[in-house]
């Protein structure tokens, strides 16, 4: 088939690699003149790692990333709010990785020969499979069009959009040096009510960097309206604010010396009624953007790409493939949209009562056997519905866990 992919982020890169293998002809369109990763670090779950394994990138990802075996969150007074250990689920571990590393791993020279960088697609004829760019040029028609333009995509049709609104809270992200490896194997968070939160995750190195360059991804939560002002105050003021809140991270922040090392991030709550229309399918955050509370953005993008490619391979014709893709992914994503929306005011809001409720009840309820198991399934990216789970991600996690042992 002739396939167009709009957006060259995680979903677009993975879909391109998967669809090129059986011989489909690709055209890729990216708004940025020089495609590059956006953001500092992320936590890949067993589900996302399974897709990387399918792409033949498992070992490269493990070489770049850092295994994360536990997630802990404490209040400034020392109350433990979150304590989740992958060992209780038997699905290996997560993998902290730099966004730049994931971007480089997913790049493919044979795919990028068909990349039209600096081309912003502004309109799609879903029935004809035709695209129009901001210069008025038309592209296509294509048998299939994949929209992978991220949370800020302007290509969500109003008729299919159930929800699309920005979150009031964002974050400043940075990468910190940790040559003494003080922070290993854990994602750590610290809270002061729902108004102040910071967190860190070990994210390893870029491809071809030495182990001595391993980094920590660090974020500082802020209302979106305060992001510009925080940057204008400069890096010294930012560092002083963070250290007064979390003294233990002071050694990490010594490596942050320029305000340009601070990357602002904003988030959206967006969901489509269905993930396809005519010859078009939406993947990743373009289909289902959510807050970062569950850290599932990259994993869901990888799973979307894998599900779409499998549906195209196994179904007779584009309509049947898109219906199957839609059923598979919406049934998985729905619970994550719901939980993410519910959790956000507990961690990022001006609702002080929500923070108190979180601190009192969250840790206690999460220790109950049934809820602990369901919470861990959410973390690992395998939860479907109230008590179900998906098979995706289980195929390769045993090998992932075995290889992660080499980092201990």
N, C-alpha and C positions, 0 to 999 in steps of 0.2 A: 504494500500500500504506500501511497504518498501521505506522509504524516508531518504536520507542523507542530512544533513545540514552542510555546510563548513563555519565556522566562528560563534563565539558565542558573537557577539555584539548585538546592538539593533534589527536589522532586523532578525538575527538568533534566538535570544531569543523569539521575538514575534511570528515568524513563527512556532517555535517549540511548543509553548503553544497552538496556534490556531489549529495546525494540530494533536496534540496529543488528543485533546478533542473528535474528532469523531472516534478515535481508530487506526489511522495510526501508524505503527512501525517506530521508529526514531533511527538513529545513528547521533551523532553530533561530528564534528571534529574541534578542536581548536588548532592553532599553539602554543599558549602560554601554558607553563606548569601549570600556575595558572591563569585562566582567571580573568581579572579585567577590570574596565572601563578605558578609555583613555580620558583625558581632564578634565576640571574643571566644567564648567556649560554650560547650553543651555537654549533656550526659546522654550517651547512646544507651538504649536499653537492649535486652536480649532480642527483642523483635527487630529493631533496626540493624543489629549486628548480624542477624540471620540473613537479611537482604544483602548486606555487604559481602557475606560469605557466598551467596548465590552469584554475586558479581565477581568473585575471585579476589576480593579485597580484604578478606578477614585478617590475614597475617600482616598486611601493610597497616591496617587500622590498629591492630594490637601493638605493633611496633611504635606507632606514633602516640597512642593514647595511654591513659593510666587507668588500671582497674579500680573501680569504686565498689566496695563491698557493703557499705553501710551509709545511711543517711541519718543525721542527727540535727535537731534544732532545739536551742535553749533560749530562755528569756534572759534578760540582763540580770535578773535576780537568781539565776541558776536553776530554774524549773525546767525539766526536760519535757518538751512538747512533742517532738518527733524522734522516734528511734526505730528504724527499719533496717533489717539485715537481709540481704539477698539469700543468705544460707537457708533461711526458713522456707524459702520457696523452691529451692532446688533447681534454679534456672541460671546458674553461673553467677555473673556479676554484671554491673553496668560498666561503661567505659567512658571516662572523661576524655574529651578530645577538643582541640582547637577548631573553630569553624574554618580557619584557613587550611588546616590539615585535611578536613573532610572535603573541602572544595577541591583541593589538589588531587586527592585520591580519586574523586569521581570524574576528573577531567579525562578526556580521551581525544587524542589527536585526530583519529579518523572521524569522530563525531564533530569536532570543531571545524573541520573543513567545510561544514554546512552551516556554520554559525554566522548569522547576520547581526553583528554587534552594532550598537548605536541606532537600532531600529525599534521605535516604540510603536507597538500595535495598539490602535485606538478603537477598532471596531471589528466585529466578527459576524459574518452571515452564517449562523449555525446550520441552516438547511443546505446551503451550497458549499460550505466549508471554505469560504473565502475570507481573507484578512485585508484590512486597510491600515496603513501606517500613518504617522502624523505628517508625512509629506504628501499624502494623497495617493501613494502607490498601492496597487492591489497585488495580492499574492494568492496563488492557488488557481483553481479549487483543489482542496485536499480531501482525501478519503476520511481523515481523522485529524482533529485539532485538539491539542492538549494545552490547557491554560494552567501555567505553573508560576504565576507572577507574584506570589507571596501575599501577605496579609493586606497590603495596600493596593492590591489589584483593582483597577477600574473596570475590569471586564466581567464582573458579576452582573448578570442581567437582573433588573429590578423585579421582574415577574417571578424569578426563582429565589430571590433573596429573602430569607426568613428574618435575619437579624444582621446588622452591620453597623457597629458603633465602636468608637475608640474607648479604651479604658482610661480612667483618669490618672492612673499611676503608671510610671515607667521606671527606668533604672539607668544608672551609669555603670558601664562594664569596663573592665580593664584586664590586662594580663600582667601578672606579677612574677618576678623571679623567686624561686625557692631552692637555691643550691643546696641548702642543708636538709631539704626534704622534710621539713617540720610537719607538713600536712600531706598525709598519704592515705589512700584507700578509702577516704570518707568525703562525702559532701556535707559541709557544716553550714548551719544558719544560726543567726542570732536575732532576737526580737525584743522590741520595747513597745508593747501594745501592737496595734496594727499600723501605727504611723511610721515606725522606723524598723527597717529590716536590712540585714546584709547577709551575704553568703559567699561561700567559696567552694570550688571543686578543682581538683588536680586535672590538668588537661594535656599534659605531655608536651610533645615537640611537633614542629612541622616536618614534613618529609625531608630527609637528608640533613637534618640538624642533629647535633650530638646530644647525648643524654644529659649533658651538663646544662643544656638550654631548656630543660623541662620547666613548664609554666603552671601557674595557678590562675584559674579564671575567678575574678572577684566582682561581685555586683553590690551596688548601693541603691536601695529603693528610694524613689522620690516621686512626688506628684509631677505629672507632665508639665504643669505650669511653672515648676521650679527648676526644670532641667537647664534652661538657658542661663538663669541667674547663677546656678551652681557652677557652671562652666566659666562664667564671667568672673567669678570670685577667684578663680585660679586653683592650681593643683595643691598648693600648700594649705589653703583654707579647707579644701575638700579632705585632705589627708588628716588635718587636725580634727575635723568633725568625726571622721570614721574611727580614729584612734581613741577619741574620748568615749565613743560608744562601745568599742571592742578592742581593748588594749593589746590582746594577744596577737593581733594581725599586724602590729606596727612593723616588725621586720619585713613582712611582705611588701608593705607600701613604700619602703625605702627605694624600691626600684621604679616607682611611678614618679617621674620628675617633670613631666611636661603635660599640660592640660590636653594636648592632642592625643595622649594615651587613653583618655577617658572617652568612651563611645556611648552616646545616648541611645536608648532603646525605648520604643513605644509599642503598644500592643493593641490588638483589636479583638472584639468578640463578634465573629461573623460566621454564618452558617447558611448554606443553600438548602432549599427544600429537596432538591435532588442534585446529584453531582454530574448530570449530563443533560444535553439538549441537542437534538439533531445529530450532527457529526462532532459535537464538542463535548469534552469532559474536563472537569476541573479537578486539580490535584493539589495536595499540600494545603498551605494556609490560604490559598486562593479559594478553596472549597470550604475550609473549616478552621479559621483562625481562632485561637483561644488565648487566655492569659498564660503566663509562664509558670503558674503554680505547680503544674504536673510535669513540666519539662519534657513534653512529648512532641513538640513541633517537628523536629528532624525525623524522629521515628515514624510518625504518621506519614510524613512525606515519602519516606522510603517504602513503607507498606503500600501506600497508594500506587506508587510506580510499579511495584511488583504485582499487585492485584490487577492493575490495568494490563500489563504485559501478558500475564497469564490468561486473562479473559480474551484478549485478542488472539492468542495462540489457540485456545481451546474452543472458542465459539464460532459458529458459522455466520459471518457477517458482522459489520460494525454495530447495528442496533442491538443484536443479542449480546455482544461483548460489553457494550456500555450499560445495558440493564444489569448484567451480572456484576460488573464492577461497582455499580451504584448500590446494589443490595449488600454486597460484601462489605464495602467500606462504611456505609452509613450505619449498619448494624454494629460496627465496631466503634466508630467515632462518637456515637450518640452519648454514651456514658461518660466519656472524657469531656465533652462539651458541658454536660450537666455538672459534673463534679468540679471542673475548673471554674465555672461561673459561681458555684456555691462557695468554693474556698476563697475566692479573691477578696471579699470584704473582711474575712478573718485575718488576712495577712497584709493587705494593702488597702487601707481606707482610713477615714476619720471617725469611724464608729468604734469608740473606745470600748463599749460593751461587747462588741464582737471579739475584740482581742482578749478580754477577760474570759469570755465563754470558751475561746480556743485554749487558753492557758489552763483552765480548770478541767475541761472535759476531753480535749483532743487526745492527750496521752493515755488517759484511763480507758477510753473506749477502744483505742487502737490495740490495747493489750488483750481484749477479749478474743478468744481463739478464732471465732468465725470472722469477726471484723478484721483481725490481723491478717488472715489469709486473703480476704478481699482487698484490703489496702495494699498488700504486697503485689497482688495481681495488677492493680492500677499502676503501681510504680513500674513494674516490669513491662507494661504495655500489652499485656495479654488478656485484660478483662473485657468481656462482652456482656452487656446487659447487667442485671442486678447480681447474678451469681454465676454467670457463665464465663468461659474463657475461649480464646482463639487458639488454633493449632499453630498459627504462624509464630515463629520464634523458637519453637521447641526443637526443631530439627538439628540445629547446630550448637545449641547452648552448652551441651556437655563438652564439646571440644573447646569452645570459648573458655569455659571454666577451667579446663585443664591447662590451656595455654596461659591463662591469667596467673596460674600458680608460679610461673617463672618470674613474675614481678615481685613476689613476696620477699 
